Amino acid sequence: MGYVVPRGRYAEIIPVSLDEPPPTDFDPMALPLFVSFEQAAGLSFGEVADVGFPEGHLRPAFRLGTIAGRVADSAIAHMMPWHGADGNGMPVMCLVPVLDPAMPLQAAIEAAGAAGVDTTAYQVICAPMWAMSPKERAELLATRLPFIP
């Protein structure tokens, strides 16, 4: 009989007001992803967000990079028809880095050049990166983020 490793949340979608700074009360190893209340209207959420230590997962920067890579793959689904209609199960979305926890999310969206994204076609997801190491931030910003469809 093998050992079962418990798994925490890979990431957690959290509806927020874009006019305010994001919540900061999460474990540094958690990966909350912020979306506007308007865009979250059709989604269902648990009563409490799981933003504690995510047992059994790699660092948030690795998880965010994986999500960004899968979203980028979804955007070129026509090149990979064996993955399905959207490439791999991930919807195409806009991923915006948030580097300063005091910055309102709308300002982070504008700073990333994503203010003109059609929010009826794409979710705009804001990913906090301020708790990541400078090396992790630099790598994600150089290779993966922002992702604007």
DAKAJO-V996396 format. One line per field, one symbol per residue. burial: b if it has 9 or more other C-alpha atoms within 8 Angstrom, else e. A space follows every 50 residues. Layout:
burial=???
//
This chain:
burial=eeeeeeebbbbbebbbebebbbeeebeebbbbbbbbbebbeeeeeeeeee bebbeeeeebbebbbeebbbbbbbbbbeebbebbebbbebebbbbbbbee bebbbbebbbebebeebeeeebbbbbbbbbebeeebbebbbeebbbbbe
//
